[in-house]
Amino acid sequence: MRVYCFHGRGCRFRPQIWHPRAGSAAAVGTMVPEVLLLAALLYAAAQLLRFVFADADLTLLWAAAFGKQPERVLKGRVVWITGASSGIGEELAYQLADVGARLVLSARREGELERVRRACLERSRLREEDVVVLPLDLLDRASHREITAAVLRHFGQIDVLVNNGGRSQRSLFLDSDVDVYKALMELNFLGTVSITKEVLPHMIRRGTGTVTTVSSIVGIAGAPLSTGYSASKHALQGFFNSLRSELSDNPGITISTICPGPVQSNIVQNAFTEELGKSVSAQADQQHKMTTPRCARLILVGVANRVWEMWIGQQPFLGYFYVWQYAPTLAWRLTNILGRKRVRNFKAGLDADSAYFTKAKAS
Ligand SMILES: NC(=O)c1ccc[n+]([C@@H]2O[C@H](COP(=O)([O-])OP(=O)(O)OC[C@H]3O[C@@H](n4cnc5c(N)ncnc54)[C@H](OP(=O)(O)O)[C@@H]3O)[C@@H](O)[C@H]2O)c1
């Protein structure tokens, strides 16, 4: 058989590689390091290529390719989703209905939750009693015990709690009321802690359950215009990372955090601004963001495979996670450069994010 060597015409190993019988055993021995080096380079190139096109951390993508499928693990499970009336929570509800999970849908807007419930029932084989709407205000902590009791009365169990409800922020620190910071912490952090506090004892009694919480890329990194939002997500990361190790004697309990980069949803239009009650003025361009179905699918894979921390984001955001984790000084410098642009866009009345990627559109 005639095969060509990629080393070039002058390659001294060619006769030994392609015509082993012509060479001595010693010559074959000298080839081995070169072959190994080539294999290592090819492997590295393949991994780099994989990373360029990756949209989640490599553990999560491994689980997606070779791990347990959500269809198998989550069928029949009782999953309680907060923030199910829109965006990521709404899409999670649809995909969970598709896999046959029983659902509790919570948020403040009951009408929107009913719309999501109807859509869940239409697209799946779930029965009326398998999808329940339970209005919930994360800020009303006094109500959380009774709402949790209502879920347990209906289903008798909670297998997965998805802490997803929350709001973001678009405002400069120097211009923002401290009340905005209080509201962000009360909603994103304390509201989530409060629901978890009600649900966890039930899971521990049963010896099984998953509490998964939608944090953010800014739960790990920082970003201008989101000082309070980022702080609330950092608080969640710290809280759940500590809780996970506190519960390490409970092997049936999984505590996981989900860190998405930008995902298509209503998050920007619902963000807090400088003052409570004032809404965001710039229109958000969503083209550069990950689609909601892809984000939800990756979350379900992470839940099915008990992945503790999920980084979900298209490039360059995924790379940003890695730089932040493994080269923080470089990450801080990068954040300063990109952050300057973000602040400039914002001050010019443009959508702060999309102007990174597209020609900025004025609102
Ligand atoms: N989209 C992104 O780029 C992105 C990136 C990273 C992390 N996240 C996180 O993903 C989660 C979902 O956000 P999203 O992107 O899907 O935005 P979204 O479309 O605005 O959805 C937010 C959800 O939170 C609910 N919510 C807000 N305030 C609440 C309250 N006081 N009590 C109960 N529920 C409340 C909303 O429902 P009601 O208004 O009906 O209450 C809504 O269902 C959030 O935690 C967000 O921080 C999003």
The ligand as a MOL file (V3000), in Angstrom:
LIG
                    3D

  0  0  0     0  0            999 V3000
M  V30 BEGIN CTAB
M  V30 COUNTS 48 52 0 0 0
M  V30 BEGIN ATOM
M  V30 1 N -31.1150 35.8520 30.3820 0
M  V30 2 C -29.8450 35.9650 30.7400 0
M  V30 3 O -29.0070 36.4750 29.9670 0
M  V30 4 C -29.3870 35.4490 32.0740 0
M  V30 5 C -28.0300 35.2580 32.2650 0
M  V30 6 C -27.6070 34.7950 33.4930 0
M  V30 7 C -28.4970 34.5130 34.4840 0
M  V30 8 N -29.8270 34.7180 34.2800 0 CHG=1
M  V30 9 C -30.7550 34.4210 35.3680 0
M  V30 10 O -31.7680 33.5960 34.8690 0
M  V30 11 C -32.9070 33.7080 35.7000 0
M  V30 12 C -34.1550 33.8490 34.8240 0
M  V30 13 O -34.0910 35.0770 34.1360 0
M  V30 14 P -34.5450 35.2540 32.6180 0
M  V30 15 O -33.3540 35.5580 31.8460 0
M  V30 16 O -35.4020 34.1370 32.1950 0 CHG=-1
M  V30 17 O -35.3630 36.6260 32.7370 0
M  V30 18 P -36.9310 36.9180 32.6620 0
M  V30 19 O -37.4660 36.5120 31.3440 0
M  V30 20 O -37.0710 38.3440 33.0700 0
M  V30 21 O -37.5700 35.9790 33.7830 0
M  V30 22 C -37.4490 36.2780 35.1360 0
M  V30 23 C -38.4590 35.4660 35.9150 0
M  V30 24 O -38.3170 35.8040 37.3050 0
M  V30 25 C -39.6040 36.0430 37.8420 0
M  V30 26 N -39.5680 36.9720 38.9560 0
M  V30 27 C -39.1340 38.2570 38.9580 0
M  V30 28 N -39.3580 38.8140 40.1570 0
M  V30 29 C -39.9460 37.8710 40.9390 0
M  V30 30 C -40.4450 37.8340 42.2650 0
M  V30 31 N -40.3970 38.9110 43.0590 0
M  V30 32 N -40.9870 36.7070 42.7330 0
M  V30 33 C -41.0580 35.6050 41.9430 0
M  V30 34 N -40.6230 35.5780 40.6790 0
M  V30 35 C -40.0740 36.6870 40.1730 0
M  V30 36 C -40.3970 36.5950 36.6690 0
M  V30 37 O -41.8020 36.3370 36.8380 0
M  V30 38 P -42.8890 37.4060 37.3420 0
M  V30 39 O -42.5400 38.7370 36.7650 0
M  V30 40 O -44.1680 36.8390 36.8260 0
M  V30 41 O -42.8080 37.3580 38.8310 0
M  V30 42 C -39.8790 35.7650 35.5270 0
M  V30 43 O -40.6050 34.5650 35.4300 0
M  V30 44 C -32.6410 34.8970 36.6100 0
M  V30 45 O -32.2620 34.4340 37.8780 0
M  V30 46 C -31.4820 35.6020 35.9470 0
M  V30 47 O -30.7080 36.3140 36.8740 0
M  V30 48 C -30.2880 35.1670 33.0870 0
M  V30 END ATOM
M  V30 BEGIN BOND
M  V30 1 1 1 2
M  V30 2 2 2 3
M  V30 3 1 2 4
M  V30 4 1 4 5
M  V30 5 2 4 48
M  V30 6 2 5 6
M  V30 7 1 6 7
M  V30 8 2 7 8
M  V30 9 1 8 9
M  V30 10 1 8 48
M  V30 11 1 9 10
M  V30 12 1 9 46
M  V30 13 1 10 11
M  V30 14 1 11 12
M  V30 15 1 11 44
M  V30 16 1 12 13
M  V30 17 1 13 14
M  V30 18 2 14 15
M  V30 19 1 14 16
M  V30 20 1 14 17
M  V30 21 1 17 18
M  V30 22 2 18 19
M  V30 23 1 18 20
M  V30 24 1 18 21
M  V30 25 1 21 22
M  V30 26 1 22 23
M  V30 27 1 23 24
M  V30 28 1 23 42
M  V30 29 1 24 25
M  V30 30 1 25 26
M  V30 31 1 25 36
M  V30 32 1 26 27
M  V30 33 1 26 35
M  V30 34 2 27 28
M  V30 35 1 28 29
M  V30 36 1 29 30
M  V30 37 2 29 35
M  V30 38 1 30 31
M  V30 39 2 30 32
M  V30 40 1 32 33
M  V30 41 2 33 34
M  V30 42 1 34 35
M  V30 43 1 36 37
M  V30 44 1 36 42
M  V30 45 1 37 38
M  V30 46 2 38 39
M  V30 47 1 38 40
M  V30 48 1 38 41
M  V30 49 1 42 43
M  V30 50 1 44 45
M  V30 51 1 44 46
M  V30 52 1 46 47
M  V30 END BOND
M  V30 END CTAB
M  END
